[in-house]
C-alpha cells in the first residue's frame, strides 16, 4: 500500500522572490509505485533513499532509537525544574513473588541549568518489605542523546544492542544500610508489542510517553551484596516518559492477560479539564496492535491500607474498567496483591519527581502489583485472558 504522510498547500519561493503555490506530500516512492499511483515526473528521479527505507522497514535497533530517544525541554519548559525524563523497566520473578522497578532519570533544568541524573532501583517481595537503592549523579557524569535511546548515568547505563534487545546495567546504594545493588539484565521485547508513543503540549503542560517493550522477557541477575537472584526469560516491561510534572498525576497499568497484553493510562495535569477525559486502553496480541478502547473511568475499591513515613494510606484492593465501542466491548478487572505508597513530597521518587517536588493535591504515589482479568469482544473475536501486571495511581 502507499504510505501517504500528508497533503498540504505550500508556497515555493523562487530566487527572484516570486512565490508559487505547490502541493507538498510525503510518500514512499516504492510503495506509491507498487499500487500503480506513481505520478508522471517532469524531471529528475524519484526513488527510495536511506530515510525512506528506515521509515518503511527499520531494523529493530533503528526502531528502538527512533521511538525511545531522549529529548531536550521545549522553550516553554527550558527553565522548569519539574522537567524530567526517564527510562523505566520492571521485571517479575518466575514465581511472581518478587519484582524490581528500575528507573534512569534525568531531571531539572536540562541542559543548561541545575540538573542531574538519578538511578533508582526498588526491590519488592509480596507481603514483605521493599528496599530502595539510589545513585545521584551530576551532569558531568550523564550522557544522553536526542537521536538514540542509550544513556549513561554514572556507572549505570542502558544500551540498545544491534538485534534490538536492551542491555540494562544499574548500580545504586540503599538509603540507610549502605548496601549496594547491581543489576545486569538483557531485555528482549516481543515482536510487535509496543506503543509507538504520544506527546502532549498545551500551554505549560508538556508530556510524552512511549512503550518500546510492552511485552518482554528479561534474563540476567539482580545482586544485593553477595546474594544474587538469577532471572531467566521472566516477565518484563519498558517505557519512556518525558515532560513537566508540576501538579501532574496519572492512572497507569500494564499487564499480560494470556495471549493479550494490556496498557492503560491517563495523564492528569493539575487544575485541568483533562483530568475528566477518558482513559485509553491499548491491546496487543501475538500479531501486534489489536484495538484501543476509551473507558470513562477506572473504579477503585480502596479496601487496602499501607503505611508511608508513619502515615496510614488507603489503597486499592481491586478496580474495574468497562467500555463499549459499537459491537466491541472490553472489561478489565484488577485484583491487587501488593501495594506500596510513597510520599512525593520527599526526594527520589521513581517514575517522576526527580529533582523537584511536584506539589500534588494527592501526594501519595501508589504502586501496585496484581492480577488482571480481561474479557470482551473485538471484531467478532471473544477476548479472554488472565495474568500479572503492575498498576499506578495517587492518593
C-alpha positions in Angstrom: 0.0 0.0 0.0 1.1 3.6 -0.5 2.4 5.4 2.6 0.9 8.8 2.5 2.0 11.1 5.3 0.2 14.4 4.5 -1.0 16.6 1.7 -0.5 20.2 2.3 -0.6 23.5 0.4 2.9 25.1 0.4 4.4 28.1 -1.3 7.7 27.8 -3.1 9.8 31.0 -3.1 11.9 31.3 -6.2 15.3 33.0 -6.4 13.6 36.1 -7.9 11.3 36.4 -4.9 8.2 35.1 -6.7 6.1 32.6 -4.7 4.4 29.7 -6.5 1.7 27.5 -4.8 2.6 23.8 -4.7 1.1 20.7 -3.1 3.5 19.0 -0.7 3.1 15.4 0.1 5.1 12.7 1.9 5.1 9.3 0.2 7.4 6.4 -0.1 8.2 6.1 -3.8 8.4 2.3 -4.0 5.1 2.0 -2.1 3.4 4.5 -4.4 4.8 2.7 -7.5 3.6 -0.6 -6.1 0.0 0.4 -6.2 0.2 2.0 -9.6 0.0 5.6 -8.3 3.3 6.8 -9.5 3.0 10.4 -10.8 4.5 11.4 -14.1 7.9 13.0 -13.5 8.5 16.2 -15.3 12.2 16.0 -14.5 14.7 14.2 -12.3 14.4 10.9 -10.5 12.2 9.8 -7.6 13.3 6.7 -5.7 13.6 5.4 -2.1 16.5 6.8 -0.2 18.0 5.7 3.1 15.4 7.6 5.2 12.6 6.1 3.1 13.9 2.6 3.8 14.2 3.4 7.5 10.6 4.7 7.6 9.1 1.7 5.9 11.4 -1.1 7.2 13.6 -0.1 10.1 15.8 -2.6 11.8 14.9 -3.5 15.3 17.8 -1.4 16.6 16.7 1.6 14.4 13.1 1.2 15.6 14.2 1.4 19.3 16.3 4.5 18.8 13.6 6.2 16.7 10.9 5.9 19.3 12.9 5.7 22.5 15.5 8.5 22.2 15.9 11.4 24.7 14.6 14.9 24.3 15.5 18.5 25.3 12.8 20.6 27.0 10.9 22.8 24.6 11.3 26.6 25.1 8.2 26.7 27.4 9.8 24.2 29.8 13.5 25.1 29.4 13.8 26.6 33.0 11.2 24.4 34.6 12.8 22.4 37.5 10.0 19.8 37.3 11.2 18.7 33.8 12.1 15.0 34.0 12.7 12.2 31.5 13.3 8.6 32.3 13.7 5.1 31.1 11.6 2.7 33.3 11.9 -1.1 33.5 10.1 -3.6 35.6 10.8 -7.3 36.0 8.8 -10.0 37.8 10.3 -13.3 39.2 9.2 -16.6 37.7 7.2 -17.4 40.9 5.6 -13.9 40.8 6.7 -13.2 44.4 9.4 -10.7 43.8 9.9 -7.8 41.4 12.1 -4.8 40.7 11.4 -1.3 39.4 14.4 0.3 37.7 14.5 3.9 36.6 17.1 6.0 34.8 16.1 9.6 35.4 17.3 13.0 34.1 15.7 15.9 35.9 15.8 19.6 36.4 16.8 22.5 34.2 18.2 20.3 31.4 20.7 21.0 29.8 22.0 24.4 30.9 20.7 25.0 34.4 20.6 23.0 37.6 20.0 19.4 36.7 21.4 15.9 37.1 20.7 12.2 36.9 19.4 9.6 39.2 19.3 5.8 39.1 16.5 4.3 41.3 16.1 0.6 42.0 13.3 -0.7 44.3 13.1 -4.4 45.1 9.8 -5.8 46.4 8.6 -9.0 47.9 4.9 -9.8 48.1 3.8 -9.4 51.7 7.4 -8.4 52.7 9.5 -5.3 52.8 10.6 -3.1 49.9 14.1 -1.8 49.5 15.1 1.4 47.8 18.5 2.0 46.2 19.6 5.3 44.8 22.5 6.8 42.9 22.6 10.5 42.2 25.0 11.8 39.5 25.9 15.4 38.5 25.6 16.5 34.8 29.3 15.7 34.2 28.5 12.0 34.8 25.4 11.9 32.5 25.5 11.2 28.8 22.3 11.1 26.6 21.3 11.7 23.0 18.3 13.1 21.2 18.9 10.6 18.5 19.4 7.4 20.5 17.9 5.5 23.4 21.3 4.9 25.0 22.0 6.7 28.3 24.8 6.7 30.9 24.2 7.9 34.5 27.4 7.4 36.4 28.3 3.6 36.4 24.8 2.7 35.2 23.6 2.5 31.6 21.0 1.5 29.1 22.2 0.2 25.6 20.2 -0.9 22.6 22.0 -3.9 21.1 22.3 -4.4 17.3 19.5 -7.0 17.5 17.1 -4.6 19.2 17.4 -6.0 22.7 18.2 -3.8 25.7 21.2 -4.2 27.9 20.4 -2.7 31.4 23.1 -2.2 34.0 22.4 -0.4 37.2 24.4 0.3 40.4 22.9 2.1 43.4 23.2 2.2 47.2 20.4 1.6 49.7 19.5 4.5 51.9 20.2 3.7 55.5 22.0 0.3 55.2 24.6 1.3 52.6 24.1 -2.0 50.8 24.7 -1.9 47.1 22.5 -3.3 44.3 23.9 -4.4 41.0 21.5 -5.1 38.1 22.7 -6.8 34.9 19.8 -7.7 32.6 19.2 -8.3 28.9 15.6 -7.4 28.0 14.0 -8.9 24.8 10.9 -7.1 23.5 8.2 -9.3 21.9 7.7 -8.7 18.2 5.0 -6.0 17.5 4.2 -5.5 21.2 5.0 -1.8 21.6 3.1 1.5 21.9 4.7 3.9 19.3 4.2 7.0 21.5 2.1 10.1 22.1 3.1 13.6 23.1 1.0 16.4 24.6 2.0 20.1 24.5 -0.7 22.5 25.8 0.5 25.8 27.3 2.8 24.9 30.2 1.9 21.2 30.1 4.4 19.0 28.2 4.1 15.2 28.4 5.4 12.5 26.3 5.2 8.7 26.6 6.3 5.7 24.5 6.4 1.9 25.3 9.1 0.2 23.3 8.7 -3.1 25.2 5.1 -3.6 26.3 5.6 -7.3 26.5 9.2 -8.5 27.0 11.3 -11.2 28.7 14.4 -10.4 30.9 17.4 -12.6 31.6 20.3 -11.8 33.9 20.8 -11.2 37.6 20.0 -8.7 40.4 22.5 -8.8 43.3 22.5 -7.2 46.7 25.8 -7.5 48.4 26.9 -11.1 47.7 23.4 -12.5 47.2 22.2 -12.8 43.5 18.9 -13.7 42.1 19.2 -15.3 38.6 16.4 -14.5 36.2 15.7 -16.4 33.0 13.2 -15.2 30.5 10.9 -13.7 33.2 8.1 -11.2 32.5 9.4 -7.7 31.9 8.3 -4.3 30.6 10.0 -1.0 29.5 8.6 2.5 28.9 10.0 6.0 28.5 8.4 9.3 29.8 9.3 13.0 29.5 7.7 16.2 30.4 6.9 18.8 33.0 5.4 17.2 36.1 4.4 20.1 38.4 1.0 19.1 39.8 0.7 16.1 37.3 -0.7 12.7 38.4 -1.7 9.7 36.3 -3.5 6.4 36.2 -1.4 3.7 34.6 -1.1 0.0 34.2 0.5 -2.7 32.1 -0.2 -6.4 32.3 -0.2 -9.7 30.4 -3.5 -11.4 30.1 -2.9 -14.8 28.5 -2.3 -14.2 24.7 -3.1 -10.5 25.2 -1.1 -7.6 26.6 -2.8 -4.5 28.0 -1.7 -1.0 28.5 -3.9 1.6 30.0 -3.5 5.2 31.3 -4.4 8.8 31.6 -2.2 11.8 32.4 -4.0 14.3 34.7 -2.5 17.8 34.8 -3.3 20.0 37.8 -6.4 22.2 37.5 -7.2 20.9 34.1 -10.4 19.6 32.4 -8.1 16.9 31.0 -8.5 15.1 34.3 -12.0 14.2 33.3 -11.0 12.8 29.9 -11.4 9.0 29.3 -8.5 6.7 29.9 -7.1 4.8 26.9 -6.8 1.0 27.0 -4.4 -0.3 24.3 -4.4 -4.0 23.4 -1.9 -6.1 21.5 -1.8 -9.8 20.7 0.8 -12.1 19.1 0.4 -10.2 15.8 0.8 -6.7 17.3 -1.8 -3.9 17.7 -5.3 -5.2 18.2 -7.6 -2.4 19.4 -7.9 0.8 21.5 -10.7 1.4 24.0 -11.6 4.5 26.0 -13.1 3.6 29.4 -14.6 6.7 31.0 -13.3 5.8 34.5 -11.4 3.3 36.5 -13.5 2.4 39.5 -11.4 1.6 42.6 -12.3 -0.2 45.8 -10.0 1.2 48.5 -10.2 -1.7 50.9 -6.4 -2.0 51.5 -4.0 0.1 53.6 -0.3 0.6 53.7 2.0 2.8 55.8 4.1 5.6 54.3 6.5 7.5 56.5 4.3 6.7 59.5 1.0 7.6 57.9 -1.7 5.0 57.1 -2.8 5.3 53.4 -5.9 3.7 52.0 -5.0 1.9 48.8 -7.0 -0.1 46.2 -7.8 -3.8 46.7 -9.5 -4.1 43.3 -10.5 -2.0 40.3 -12.7 -2.2 37.2 -12.7 -0.5 33.7 -15.5 -1.1 31.2 -16.0 0.3 27.6 -18.4 -0.4 24.7 -17.5 0.8 21.2 -20.1 -0.4 18.8 -20.0 -4.1 18.7 -16.7 -4.2 20.5 -16.6 -4.5 24.3 -13.9 -4.6 27.0 -14.0 -5.3 30.7 -10.8 -5.2 32.8 -10.8 -6.4 36.4 -7.8 -5.8 38.6 -7.1 -7.7 41.8 -4.4 -6.1 43.9 -2.0 -8.5 45.6 0.5 -6.0 46.9 0.8 -2.1 47.1 3.3 0.5 48.3 2.8 4.2 48.8 5.5 6.9 48.5 5.1 10.5 49.7 6.1 12.6 46.6 7.0 15.5 48.9 10.3 13.7 49.6 13.1 13.4 47.0 14.0 10.4 44.8 10.6 9.0 43.8 10.8 6.8 40.8 8.6 7.4 37.7 8.9 11.2 38.0 9.7 13.9 40.5 13.4 13.5 40.0 15.0 16.6 41.5 12.0 18.8 42.3 8.8 18.5 44.4 5.6 18.4 42.4 3.2 20.0 44.9 0.4 17.4 44.4 -3.0 17.6 46.0 -2.9 13.8 46.3 0.7 13.4 47.3 1.0 9.6 47.8 2.2 7.7 44.7 0.7 4.2 44.9 2.5 1.3 43.0 0.6 -2.0 42.9 1.2 -5.5 41.7 -1.7 -7.8 40.9 -3.8 -9.9 38.6 -5.6 -8.7 35.6 -8.7 -10.4 34.1 -9.7 -9.3 30.6 -13.0 -10.1 28.9 -14.9 -8.7 25.9 -15.1 -8.9 22.1 -13.1 -7.3 19.3 -14.1 -7.7 15.6 -16.3 -10.7 16.5 -13.5 -12.4 18.4 -14.0 -13.2 22.1 -11.4 -11.7 24.4 -10.4 -13.7 27.5 -7.2 -13.7 29.4 -5.6 -13.5 32.8 -2.1 -12.7 34.0 0.1 -10.4 36.1 0.8 -6.8 35.9 1.7 -3.5 37.6 -0.5 -0.5 38.2 -0.2 3.0 39.5 -2.4 5.7 41.0 -2.4 8.5 43.5 -4.0 9.0 46.9 
